[in-house]
Every structure is written in structure tokens, then in C-alpha cells.
């Protein structure tokens, strides 16, 4: 029997077998269609659709490590290393009321490896819902916004609160008001403490190369307030910033001095390198014993901040500051930072 005969005989046998067992044939199930993650470009780069929904999600964050120096940074040591890790989740989708946004920022800061240290524990840095200009939840106050350099001190105490705020904004103008729960201890009137309420309002706008901010805060507990103004102007190869704060009396939002003025110039040498010298003067830095006002004493701070972008997602910052005040010791302080964003 030759090869051709063997092949024909085998084919016939297989055909007969398949006919006899036709009722028992196994049919492979159709594979389930796989839903791949789709890019969502409606709200900017980095968003993707959560599978099965029309909600867009963005995940980001950063790792920051610093070598900090200054008088008695930790105990009697004048320097220490410090690290922060943060991850951010932002979700957005369109509704009949506009864009619905929710944000969760989880953060942990540490200066040592002791996991029992409460300062090393992860915590909710921000967690809020935002829709139609209204924002509810843990969020940063407008008092947290400050110039790009490191010389300035334009807010006192914690700038992150559980709050309700409304802001109207266009491309060149914004105005808003917020009611904030001031839950942290602070040094003003003796006996005053947390569980306070603050009211803030701000307006900002841009005209040509000039951008201005005007912010006010009222501390209901101390019945005192503060007003802050910041102006930026694009001049030459960089940006000039001028700022000032005035306080009617010591209050949660500002209690470093009765008034202060400062300026900086961010010199943008190229796309990667910027140098920002700055100077700030403080008038009447001493609090009265009853905490109701300021009794005297002046101070000033001068310094420089250097920013360098090493590569995409990796940058370094060096800040060196000198502080001098009446009837006090002068001080040099600052940090060297390495930060990886993602």
C-alpha cells in the first residue's frame, strides 16, 4: 500500500468517526469581548475612562526628599533629612450642572523610620467634591496660594480645612467666598483654641502681562481679620512678584506681624533653570500679652531659590534664606530638594 492509499484510508476513517459522534461534538464558546481602557481627552492629558462608565480618572503624585537645615531643626541638630510621598486621584464627568469633579490626595511625611510616629502615618491631604463652582470637603484655602519663591511668609497656621466654598471664574477673572472650619491650635488670644470658624473671600484677574490677587480672611473667634494682595508682572526674561499683608489684630489667617511687604523676581534663564531672589520686611512682630494686637519689633528675610529641571518628571530645588529680627538671633535656613513627579 502506497502513501496515497494510506492517506485516503485515514481520511475515510476520520470521516466515519466524526459522523458517528456528531451528536457529541464540542463547540468552543465565543470569547467575551474585552473592553480596553480608553483615553479620555475631554479634561486634559492623563485621564482615562473607568471601564463601563463615562467617568474619567487621572492618577498622579510625587516623591519628594529634602535635606533641611536651620537652627535646631530636630532637637539640637541643625539639619535633617525629610521625605514625602503623595498619590492623587482625580475623577471627572460631565453632568447637566457642568463638570462633576472629585479629588483624593493621600500623603505621608517622614523624618525617620519609626512607623509608630504619628507624623509618618498616611493621611488625607485633600478630599473634596466640586460641581458648578461649589466645593465641599477637605481642601486648601486660598491662603495657601503664595509666590513661587521660598522667601515669602504670607499666611499663618494650617492652610488646609474642611470647608464649603463657591468660586466663579473665567479665563481672566475669578471671585469666590468660603466658610472654613479652623480646627488647629494657634497662638492669639489666651484660651482660644480649635473648633473655630473663618470666612474668606478673594478676587483675581489678569490684564495683559499683569495678574493680581486680593484676599481677605475673618477669624470669627478672635473677631480680627487680615487682607493680602499679590501682583505678578512679566518683565524681561522673568516675572516680578510684589506682595503685602495687613492684619487688624492677631488672627488665625495671619499673626506673624501687623503688616509685611515683600518682592521677588523669578529669572527664567532657560526652560530648565530658574533663579528667584526675594526679600520681605515685617513690622510689629511681637504679640500683646492678651493676644489682641501687636506691640513692636521688626524683622526681615532675604534669600534665593534655585530651580533646575533635570529631566522630564525629575527636578531639584535649592533654597537658602537669612532671617533677622529685633532682639532675636539671626538665622540661616533652607533645604535641598529632589522631586520626582508622575
N, C-alpha and C positions, 0 to 999 in steps of 0.2 A: 504494500500500500504506500503510495507516494504522499508527499506533504500536502498536495492539494486535496486529496481524498480525506486525509485526517482532519483538515480544517473544515471541510463541508460536513463531515460526520459530527464534529464538535458543535458546530452551529446548529445542526438539526436537534441534537440532544438538549442544548440550552433552550431552544425554542419550545420544545415539548415540555420541559420542566416549568418554564415560565407560564405556559398556558395552563398547566395543571394547578399551579399555585397562584393564579391570577387573583383569586378572592382574598389571598393573604398578603397582597403586595403592600409595602410600607411606602407611604407618600410623605416626603420631607415637608415639614411645616415652613411656610413662608417666613423669612426673618422679619422681626419687628423693625419698623423704620427707626433709625437713630436720629435724635434731634441734637444737632451740633450747637455749640454756643455761638450766638450771632453777635457781631459787633453792633453797638448802639452809638451812633454818631450824632444823635439829637441834642446831647447835653455836653459835648466836648469829647476830647480824647480820653481813652482809658475805660470807658463804660462798655458793658456787655449786657445782653438781655438775660435775666434769670430764666432758665428753661421753663417753658409752659406759661410764662407770664409776659406782660408788656412793661414790666418794671426793669429799669436799667440800674446796674450795680457797678460801683467802682471801688477797688481795693488799693490802698496805698499806705504809706507810712515812712518812717525813717529810723535809723540808728544814729545816735549822737554820742560821742565820747569827748570829754574835755579834761585837760589838766588846768585846774583853777589855782590861782594864787592870790594872796591878800593876808592882812593881819589876822591871826587866829582863825584861819579858815575852818579847821576842825580841831577843837581843843586848843592846844598851844602850837599846833602845826600851822605853818603859813602856806601850805599847799595841800592839794588832794586831787585824786582822780575821781571823775563823776561820769556816769553813763545813763542814757535814757533810751528806751525802746518804745516805739509807738506804732500802732496799726490803726488805720482809718477805714471805715465802711460808709459809703455814701450811696443812697438809693433814691432814684427819681422816676417819676412817671407823670404823664400829662393827665389833667382832670378838667372838668368844666369850670373849676375855680382857678386854673393855672397849674403850674408845676408843683407837685407834691414832693417835698424833699424830707428825708430823714438822715441823720448823721450819727454815727457812733465812733468815738475815738477812745481807744484803750491805751493806757500809758503806764509805764513803770520807771521810776528813777532810783538809782542806787549809787552809794559811795563806798559800799563794802559788800562782802559776800554773805553777810548774816541774813538769812532768809526770815528770821524771826523779827527783824527790824521792820516796823510798820512802814517806814519810808521806802522799802524795797517792794512792797506789795503792788500788784497791778490795780489800777483804779479807773473809774470812768472819767476821762478828761472832758469829753463833751458827749451829750446825748440829747438831741432835740428833734422836733417836728416843725417843718416850715411850709406854710402854704399861704398864698395870696398876701404876702408881706408880713404875716403873723408868724412868730417863732415862739415855741413853748419848750421848756426843759432846761437842762444844764448847758450853759453857753457862756462864751466870753463876752464881757461887757465891751462897749465902745471905748472904755478907759484902757483896755488892753492894747489898743492901736497906738503905736508910737513910731518915732523916726527910725530909719534903717540902721543908724549907728548904735553904739553901746554907751555913749557918754551920757545920754539923757536919763532923767528920772522925772517922769511926768504923771505918775499915778502912785498911790499908796495902797498897801494891803493887797489882798487877793482880788484878782480881776475876773474871776470865774464864779458864776452864780446860777442857781435856779431862778429863772426869770420868765416874764412874758413881755415880748416887745413887738412893736409894729414899725416897719420901715417902708417908706415909699421911695422908689429910686428909678432913675432913668440913666442913660449913658453918661450924662454930665451933671446930674444933681441927685441928692439923696437927703431925706429928712426922716427922723424917727423918734420914738419915745419908748421907754422901757420901765417896768416896775421890777425891782430886783430884791431878792431876799439876801440880806447881808448876814451870813451865819458865822463869820470868823471873828475871833477876838482881835481887838485893836486898841491902841493907846490914845485915848482922847480924854473925855471926862471920866474922873474916877468913878468906878462902879458900873460904868456902861460896858456892855458886852455883846454877845451874838444875838441872833433872832431879831435883827433889826430890818428895816425896810429902806430902800433907796429908790429915788426916781431920777432917771437920766434922760436927756434929750440931746439930739445932735442934728446939725445940718452940714452938708458938704457940697462942694461944686467945683467944676473945672471950667476955666475960661482961657483959651489959648494954651500957653505953656505954664499957667499958674493953677494950682489946686489948693483949696483952703478947707479947713475943718474947724467947726466951732462946737464945743461940747460943754454941757453943764450937768452937774450932779448935785442932788439934795439929799442929805442924810436926815431922815425923819427923827431919829433918836436924839441926835445932838442939835437938831434944828440949825445946822450950818450947811454951807454948800461950797462948791468950787466950780470955776469956769476955766476951760482950757482952749487955746487956739493954736493951730499949726498951719503954716503956709509953706508950700513947696513951689519952686520955680526952676524950670530947666534953663540953666545958664551955661554957655560954653560947653565943655566936654563932660559936664556933670549936672548935679541937681543941688540947689541950695535949699536948706530947710531952716525955718525960724519958728520958735515955739515959745509959749508962755503959759503959766498957770497962776491963778489968784484964788485964795481961799478966804471966805468971810470969817472962818474960825476953824479950828482943828475938826476934821470930819473924816469919815471912812474913805472917801474918794481921794482926798489929798490932805496930808498933815505933815509933809516934810518941811514946809516953810509957809510964811504968809503969802509970798509971791516968788516967782522964779522966771528967768528969761534964759534962753539958750539958742544956739545955732550950730549947724553942721554943714559941711559941703561934701557930697559924695562924688568923688572924682573917678569917673569910669575910664580907666586907661585903655582897656580893650574889652572884648566880650567875656574874658575870663578874670580880669584883675580890676579891683576897685579899692580905693583908699578913702577913708572917711574920717577926717579930723573933726573934733567938736569941742564946744565949751558951754558950760552952764553956770549961772550965778543964782544963789539962793539968799533971800533976805528974810530975817527974823525966823531962825530955825528952832529957837527954844520955845517949848510949850509952857504955858502958865500952869501953876500947880493944880488949879481947878479944871484944867483942860479946855477952857473956854476961849483961849486966844494965844497969841504969840508974844513973847517978851523981849526978843532981841537976838543978836548973834547972826553972823553972816557966814557963808561958805561958798566954795566954788569947786567945780570939777572940770578937768580938761584931759583930753586923751585922743587916741586914734584907733580906728578899726580897719583891719586889712582883710579883704575877702579875695579868695582865689579859687576858681573852679578848676579842679584837677582834671576831671573828665566828666562825661555825662553821668549824672547821679552821684558824683562824689565831689565834695568841696571842703575847704578848710577856712577857718576864720581865726584871726588873732586880735585880741582886744587888750590894750594897755591903758589904764586910767590913773590919774592922780587926783586925789581929793584933799582939800584943806579947809578947815573951819576954825572960827574964832574959839579960843580956849579949848582946843582939841588937838589931838595928834594928827599930822598929815598921814596919808596912806597911799600906797601904790597897789593896785589890784587889777585883775583881769583874768583872761583864760586863753588857751589854745585849743581849738575845736576841730574835730574831724567828723563830717556828717555824710552818710550815705542815704539818699532818698530813693524811694521806689514807688 
